[in-house]
Amino acid sequence: MLTVDDQLALAVSTLAALVLLVSAAWRIRHPALRSASLATAAGVAFGVASVFTKTVAAD
C-alpha cells in the first residue's frame, strides 16, 4: 500500500518520465522511433494508473 508521500513521489516521477518521452517523440523524425517513444509513454501511464487503482481499491 502506498502512503500519500509515496503516491506523490510516484505521480511526480511519472509525470517527468511522460514529459521526457513525449518531448523526445516530438523531436524524433523517424516514424518508427517516434511511435516507440509514444508507445513507451502510454505503457508507463497505463502501468502507473493500474498501481493507483490498486491502491485505491485496497483502501
C-alpha atoms as a printed R data frame, in Angstrom:
   type eleno elety resid chain resno      x      y       z
1  ATOM     1    CA   MET     A     1  0.000  0.000   0.000
2  ATOM     2    CA   LEU     A     2  1.334  3.418  -0.937
3  ATOM     3    CA   THR     A     3  1.414  6.257   1.539
4  ATOM     4    CA   VAL     A     4  0.445  9.762   0.475
5  ATOM     5    CA   ASP     A     5  4.120 10.694   0.165
6  ATOM     6    CA   ASP     A     6  4.775  7.610  -1.973
7  ATOM     7    CA   GLN     A     7  1.804  8.436  -4.198
8  ATOM     8    CA   LEU     A     8  3.050 11.988  -4.674
9  ATOM     9    CA   ALA     A     9  6.570 10.810  -5.488
10 ATOM    10    CA   LEU     A    10  5.210  8.258  -7.968
11 ATOM    11    CA   ALA     A    11  2.978 10.856  -9.634
12 ATOM    12    CA   VAL     A    12  5.768 13.419  -9.971
13 ATOM    13    CA   SER     A    13  8.291 10.927 -11.319
14 ATOM    14    CA   THR     A    14  5.731  9.508 -13.748
15 ATOM    15    CA   LEU     A    15  4.823 12.965 -14.995
16 ATOM    16    CA   ALA     A    16  8.514 13.735 -15.519
17 ATOM    17    CA   ALA     A    17  9.014 10.489 -17.447
18 ATOM    18    CA   LEU     A    18  5.965 11.158 -19.623
19 ATOM    19    CA   VAL     A    19  7.070 14.705 -20.400
20 ATOM    20    CA   LEU     A    20 10.531 13.432 -21.308
21 ATOM    21    CA   LEU     A    21  9.209 10.665 -23.592
22 ATOM    22    CA   VAL     A    22  6.610 12.824 -25.333
23 ATOM    23    CA   SER     A    23  9.002 15.725 -25.858
24 ATOM    24    CA   ALA     A    24 11.571 13.289 -27.232
25 ATOM    25    CA   ALA     A    25  8.916 11.928 -29.596
26 ATOM    26    CA   TRP     A    26  8.266 15.417 -30.927
27 ATOM    27    CA   ARG     A    27 11.951 15.802 -31.791
28 ATOM    28    CA   ILE     A    28 12.391 12.382 -33.404
29 ATOM    29    CA   ARG     A    29 11.945 12.449 -37.143
30 ATOM    30    CA   HIS     A    30 11.891  8.705 -37.780
31 ATOM    31    CA   PRO     A    31  8.279  7.469 -37.560
32 ATOM    32    CA   ALA     A    32  9.126  4.086 -36.021
33 ATOM    33    CA   LEU     A    33 11.217  5.613 -33.240
34 ATOM    34    CA   ARG     A    34  8.568  8.254 -32.601
35 ATOM    35    CA   SER     A    35  5.943  5.516 -32.326
36 ATOM    36    CA   ALA     A    36  8.123  3.535 -29.942
37 ATOM    37    CA   SER     A    37  8.637  6.569 -27.717
38 ATOM    38    CA   LEU     A    38  4.907  7.331 -27.599
39 ATOM    39    CA   ALA     A    39  4.076  3.654 -27.001
40 ATOM    40    CA   THR     A    40  6.519  3.585 -24.094
41 ATOM    41    CA   ALA     A    41  4.892  6.703 -22.644
42 ATOM    42    CA   ALA     A    42  1.469  5.099 -22.984
43 ATOM    43    CA   GLY     A    43  2.705  1.934 -21.288
44 ATOM    44    CA   VAL     A    44  4.185  3.880 -18.391
45 ATOM    45    CA   ALA     A    45  0.946  5.829 -17.957
46 ATOM    46    CA   PHE     A    46 -1.119  2.627 -18.038
47 ATOM    47    CA   GLY     A    47  1.126  0.899 -15.516
48 ATOM    48    CA   VAL     A    48  1.048  3.777 -13.075
49 ATOM    49    CA   ALA     A    49 -2.714  4.143 -13.470
50 ATOM    50    CA   SER     A    50 -3.133  0.486 -12.532
51 ATOM    51    CA   VAL     A    51 -0.925  0.965  -9.458
52 ATOM    52    CA   PHE     A    52 -3.041  3.926  -8.335
53 ATOM    53    CA   THR     A    53 -6.244  1.955  -8.998
54 ATOM    54    CA   LYS     A    54 -4.977 -0.974  -6.958
55 ATOM    55    CA   THR     A    55 -4.002  1.368  -4.117
56 ATOM    56    CA   VAL     A    56 -7.456  2.961  -4.058
57 ATOM    57    CA   ALA     A    57 -9.196 -0.424  -4.263
58 ATOM    58    CA   ALA     A    58 -7.084 -1.744  -1.361
59 ATOM    59    CA   ASP     A    59 -8.291  1.075   0.904
